């Protein structure tokens, strides 16, 4: 049994990760300041004897003996990370610095969840790990993009200078249950608009592309990377099947049988036109892994989650 710290553990990805690690027989410490995470996400885990929740902001030091650290803490959707860009940047850089000091003190392994955003608006397609990116260092997204690049730098310097065992994964667009309704991500936006029968808002002309990965595929890959020896990364984790944003909207309308229409708004600044991972490295390191959940199957599960939340809320209103 390992003692594992998950920072940002009450967020969308963190909730799934905490549950997975508990099911594997570990002690799990979920740390979150609840800025973009939600206590309701992990409330069902509180009765587990090996689960502990600590409300804490990792930009402040914290001392606790652990074997592994999954450093997820940082708002990851544009509305949240642009709401307080200074906080976003310091969470990525100072927060990672504090977690690296903790890992060094207790000889723990630290896995950093970096992002495909380190590639910016890429000039290489699909994106390989050797690509250094095309990032605007002073744009409205740079607090997140450059924050994660800085966190990667710190991890590698701690590894080279102090011998800390680090892993760096670059997560591409991921979706599934426990996403926030207000997180501003394209899949949650489209699903909620379709379920409500509202017009679906597409930014730009809808020709920009993304590759969407279901949460279960991410969790199996990131926990697999944590178990690798003599490997630091960085490594892409994502689904290489590419869709246009317009195609995504049309699929969601069909699955939900919605009457929603498509409307178009200007594309936000620095929004990447293409995003698709080259996953040859992760498949080499984890030969048994491949993103096995197709978009339609994953969307159905995610739509069921949001539909159940909507039904529960309506029931509570009627009871009131």
C-alpha positions as CSV (number, residue, x, y, z in Angstrom):
1,X,0.0,0.0,0.0
2,X,1.4,3.4,-1.1
3,X,0.5,6.8,0.3
4,X,-0.3,8.9,-2.7
5,X,-1.0,12.7,-2.8
6,X,-3.3,14.0,-5.5
7,X,-3.2,17.8,-5.8
8,X,-6.2,19.2,-7.5
9,X,-7.9,16.0,-6.5
10,X,-11.4,17.4,-6.3
11,X,-11.3,18.4,-9.9
12,X,-12.7,16.5,-12.9
13,X,-9.6,14.4,-13.6
14,X,-8.5,14.3,-9.9
15,X,-11.8,12.7,-8.8
16,X,-11.5,9.8,-11.3
17,X,-7.8,9.4,-10.3
18,X,-8.5,9.3,-6.6
19,X,-11.2,6.6,-7.1
20,X,-8.9,4.5,-9.3
21,X,-6.0,4.7,-6.8
22,X,-8.2,3.7,-3.9
23,X,-9.5,0.7,-5.9
24,X,-5.9,-0.3,-6.4
25,X,-5.4,-0.5,-2.6
26,X,-3.6,2.8,-1.9
27,X,-3.9,5.4,0.8
28,X,-5.0,8.6,-1.1
29,X,-4.7,12.1,0.1
30,X,-6.8,14.5,-1.9
31,X,-5.5,18.1,-1.7
32,X,-7.5,21.0,-3.3
33,X,-8.3,24.6,-2.6
34,X,-11.6,24.2,-4.3
35,X,-11.0,27.1,-6.7
36,X,-12.1,25.1,-9.7
37,X,-12.5,21.7,-8.0
38,X,-15.7,20.8,-6.3
39,X,-16.1,19.2,-2.8
40,X,-19.3,17.4,-4.1
41,X,-17.1,15.5,-6.6
42,X,-15.2,13.6,-3.9
43,X,-17.9,13.6,-1.1
44,X,-18.7,10.0,-1.9
45,X,-15.1,9.0,-1.2
46,X,-15.0,10.4,2.3
47,X,-16.4,7.2,3.9
48,X,-13.5,5.2,2.5
49,X,-11.0,4.4,5.3
50,X,-8.0,5.1,3.1
51,X,-9.2,8.4,1.8
52,X,-8.4,11.8,3.3
53,X,-9.3,15.3,2.0
54,X,-7.1,18.4,2.8
55,X,-8.2,21.8,1.8
56,X,-5.0,23.6,0.9
57,X,-3.5,25.9,-1.8
58,X,-0.2,24.4,-3.1
59,X,1.2,27.8,-3.6
60,X,1.8,27.6,0.2
61,X,4.2,24.9,1.4
62,X,2.8,21.7,3.0
63,X,4.7,18.9,4.8
64,X,3.3,15.4,4.6
65,X,5.1,12.1,4.0
66,X,4.1,10.4,0.8
67,X,5.4,7.9,-1.7
68,X,3.9,9.4,-4.9
69,X,2.6,12.8,-5.9
70,X,0.2,13.4,-8.8
71,X,0.4,17.1,-9.3
72,X,-2.9,18.1,-11.1
73,X,-3.5,21.4,-9.3
74,X,-4.3,24.3,-11.7
75,X,-7.5,25.5,-13.3
76,X,-7.5,24.0,-16.8
77,X,-10.4,25.7,-18.7
78,X,-10.1,29.2,-20.2
79,X,-12.9,30.8,-18.2
80,X,-11.2,29.7,-14.9
81,X,-7.6,30.2,-15.7
82,X,-8.2,33.6,-17.3
83,X,-10.4,34.7,-14.3
84,X,-7.2,35.1,-12.2
85,X,-4.2,34.7,-14.5
86,X,-1.7,35.6,-11.8
87,X,-3.1,32.8,-9.6
88,X,-3.1,30.4,-12.6
89,X,0.6,31.0,-13.3
90,X,1.7,30.9,-9.7
91,X,-0.2,27.7,-9.1
92,X,1.6,26.1,-12.0
93,X,5.1,27.3,-11.1
94,X,5.2,28.0,-7.3
95,X,2.8,25.1,-6.6
96,X,4.9,22.7,-8.6
97,X,8.1,24.1,-6.9
98,X,6.5,23.3,-3.5
99,X,5.5,19.8,-4.6
100,X,9.0,19.1,-5.9
101,X,10.5,20.2,-2.6
102,X,8.1,17.7,-0.9
103,X,9.1,15.0,-3.4
104,X,12.8,15.7,-2.7
105,X,12.3,15.6,1.0
106,X,10.6,12.2,1.1
107,X,12.1,10.7,-2.1
108,X,8.7,10.5,-3.6
109,X,7.9,10.2,-7.3
110,X,6.2,13.2,-8.8
111,X,4.0,13.1,-11.9
112,X,3.2,16.5,-13.4
113,X,0.1,16.8,-15.5
114,X,1.2,19.2,-18.2
115,X,-0.9,20.0,-21.2
116,X,-1.1,20.1,-25.0
117,X,-1.3,23.8,-24.6
118,X,2.5,23.9,-24.3
119,X,2.5,23.5,-28.0
120,X,0.4,26.7,-28.4
121,X,-1.0,27.2,-31.9
122,X,1.2,24.4,-33.4
123,X,3.0,24.6,-36.7
124,X,3.7,20.9,-36.4
125,X,0.8,18.5,-37.0
126,X,0.3,16.1,-35.3
127,X,2.3,17.3,-32.3
128,X,5.3,15.3,-31.2
129,X,7.0,15.6,-27.9
130,X,10.2,16.9,-29.6
131,X,8.3,20.0,-30.8
132,X,9.0,23.1,-28.8
133,X,5.7,24.8,-29.6
134,X,4.4,28.1,-30.9
135,X,3.2,29.9,-27.8
136,X,2.4,33.6,-27.4
137,X,4.3,34.5,-24.1
138,X,2.2,37.6,-23.5
139,X,-1.3,36.6,-24.7
140,X,-4.5,36.0,-22.7
141,X,-3.8,32.2,-22.6
142,X,-0.1,32.5,-21.6
143,X,-0.8,32.4,-17.9
144,X,-1.7,28.7,-18.4
145,X,0.5,27.8,-21.4
146,X,3.7,29.4,-20.0
147,X,2.8,28.3,-16.5
148,X,2.8,24.7,-17.6
149,X,6.0,25.2,-19.6
150,X,7.6,26.7,-16.5
151,X,6.4,23.7,-14.4
152,X,8.0,21.3,-16.9
153,X,11.3,23.2,-16.7
154,X,11.3,23.0,-12.9
155,X,10.6,19.3,-12.9
156,X,13.5,18.6,-15.3
157,X,15.8,20.9,-13.3
158,X,14.9,19.1,-10.1
159,X,15.5,15.8,-11.8
160,X,18.9,16.8,-13.2
161,X,20.1,18.8,-10.2
162,X,18.7,16.8,-7.3
163,X,17.9,13.4,-8.8
164,X,14.2,13.7,-8.0
165,X,12.1,11.1,-9.8
166,X,9.7,13.0,-12.0
167,X,7.3,12.1,-14.8
168,X,5.8,14.7,-17.2
169,X,2.7,13.9,-19.2
170,X,1.0,16.3,-21.7
171,X,-2.7,15.8,-21.6
172,X,-4.8,16.5,-24.7
173,X,-8.5,17.4,-24.6
174,X,-10.2,15.0,-22.1
175,X,-13.8,14.7,-21.2
176,X,-16.2,12.6,-19.1
177,X,-18.4,12.6,-16.0
178,X,-17.5,15.1,-13.2
179,X,-16.8,17.9,-15.6
180,X,-18.1,21.2,-14.3
181,X,-21.2,22.6,-16.0
182,X,-19.6,26.0,-16.1
183,X,-16.0,25.1,-17.0
184,X,-16.3,26.5,-20.5
185,X,-14.9,23.5,-22.3
186,X,-16.4,22.7,-25.7
187,X,-17.9,19.3,-24.9
188,X,-19.6,20.4,-21.7
189,X,-20.8,23.6,-23.4
190,X,-22.3,21.7,-26.4
191,X,-23.9,19.0,-24.2
192,X,-25.6,21.4,-21.9
193,X,-26.8,23.6,-24.7
194,X,-28.2,20.6,-26.6
195,X,-29.9,19.2,-23.5
196,X,-31.5,22.6,-22.9
197,X,-32.5,23.0,-26.5
198,X,-30.5,26.2,-26.8
199,X,-28.5,27.3,-29.8
200,X,-25.0,25.7,-29.8
201,X,-22.3,28.4,-29.9
202,X,-19.4,27.7,-32.2
203,X,-16.4,30.0,-32.0
204,X,-14.9,30.6,-35.4
205,X,-16.2,28.8,-38.5
206,X,-16.1,25.4,-36.8
207,X,-13.3,24.1,-39.0
208,X,-10.7,24.1,-36.2
209,X,-9.9,20.6,-35.0
210,X,-9.5,18.8,-31.7
211,X,-8.8,15.2,-30.6
212,X,-11.0,14.1,-27.7
213,X,-9.9,11.6,-25.1
214,X,-12.3,9.9,-22.7
215,X,-11.3,10.1,-19.0
216,X,-10.9,6.3,-18.5
217,X,-8.2,6.2,-21.2
218,X,-6.3,9.0,-19.6
219,X,-6.4,7.5,-16.1
220,X,-5.0,4.2,-17.3
221,X,-2.2,5.9,-19.2
222,X,-1.2,8.3,-16.5
223,X,-1.1,5.6,-13.8
224,X,0.8,3.4,-16.2
225,X,3.4,6.2,-16.7
226,X,3.8,6.5,-12.9
227,X,4.9,2.9,-12.7
228,X,7.5,3.2,-15.4
229,X,11.2,3.1,-14.3
230,X,13.9,5.3,-15.9
231,X,11.4,7.4,-17.8
232,X,10.7,11.1,-17.2
233,X,8.9,12.2,-20.4
234,X,7.5,14.4,-21.5
235,X,4.9,12.2,-23.1
236,X,1.7,13.0,-24.9
237,X,-1.5,11.3,-23.7
238,X,-4.5,11.7,-25.9
239,X,-6.7,10.3,-28.6
240,X,-5.3,10.8,-32.1
241,X,-8.7,10.7,-33.9
242,X,-9.4,14.2,-35.1
243,X,-12.7,16.0,-35.4
244,X,-13.7,19.5,-36.4
245,X,-15.7,21.5,-33.8
246,X,-18.7,21.6,-36.1
247,X,-18.6,17.8,-36.4
248,X,-18.5,17.5,-32.6
249,X,-21.6,19.8,-32.4
250,X,-23.5,17.7,-35.0
251,X,-22.7,14.4,-33.2
252,X,-23.9,15.8,-29.8
253,X,-27.2,17.1,-31.4
254,X,-27.8,13.7,-33.0
255,X,-27.1,11.7,-29.8
256,X,-29.3,14.0,-27.6
257,X,-32.0,14.3,-30.3
258,X,-31.9,18.0,-29.7
259,X,-33.6,20.7,-31.8
260,X,-30.6,23.1,-31.2
261,X,-29.2,25.1,-34.1
262,X,-25.6,26.1,-34.7
263,X,-24.7,29.7,-34.3
264,X,-21.2,31.3,-34.8
265,X,-19.2,33.8,-32.8
266,X,-15.7,35.2,-33.3
267,X,-12.8,33.0,-32.4
268,X,-11.1,34.0,-29.1
269,X,-7.5,35.2,-29.2
270,X,-4.7,32.7,-29.5
271,X,-7.1,29.8,-29.9
272,X,-5.2,27.0,-31.6
273,X,-6.5,25.9,-35.1
274,X,-5.4,22.3,-34.9
275,X,-4.7,19.9,-32.0
276,X,-3.8,16.3,-32.5
277,X,-1.3,14.2,-30.5
278,X,1.3,11.9,-31.9
279,X,1.0,9.1,-29.4
280,X,3.8,6.8,-30.7
281,X,5.9,7.4,-27.6
282,X,3.3,6.5,-25.0
283,X,2.4,3.4,-27.0
284,X,6.1,2.4,-27.1
285,X,6.3,2.8,-23.3
286,X,2.9,1.2,-22.5
287,X,2.4,-1.3,-25.3
288,X,-0.8,-2.5,-23.8
289,X,-2.4,1.0,-23.8
290,X,-4.4,2.6,-26.6
291,X,-7.3,5.1,-26.2
292,X,-10.1,2.5,-26.6
293,X,-13.2,4.6,-26.0
294,X,-14.5,6.1,-29.3
295,X,-16.0,9.6,-29.2
296,X,-19.6,8.5,-29.6
297,X,-19.4,6.0,-26.8
298,X,-17.7,8.5,-24.5
299,X,-20.1,11.2,-25.3
300,X,-23.1,9.0,-24.5
301,X,-21.6,8.3,-21.0
302,X,-21.0,12.0,-20.5
303,X,-24.4,13.0,-21.7
304,X,-25.9,10.5,-19.3
305,X,-24.0,12.1,-16.4
306,X,-25.2,15.6,-17.3
307,X,-28.7,14.4,-17.9
308,X,-28.8,12.7,-14.4
309,X,-27.6,15.9,-12.8
310,X,-30.3,17.9,-14.6
311,X,-33.0,15.3,-13.5
312,X,-31.8,15.4,-9.9
313,X,-31.9,19.2,-9.8
314,X,-35.4,19.2,-11.2
315,X,-36.5,16.6,-8.6
316,X,-35.1,18.6,-5.8
317,X,-36.9,21.8,-7.0
318,X,-40.2,19.9,-7.3
319,X,-39.7,18.5,-3.7
320,X,-39.0,22.0,-2.4
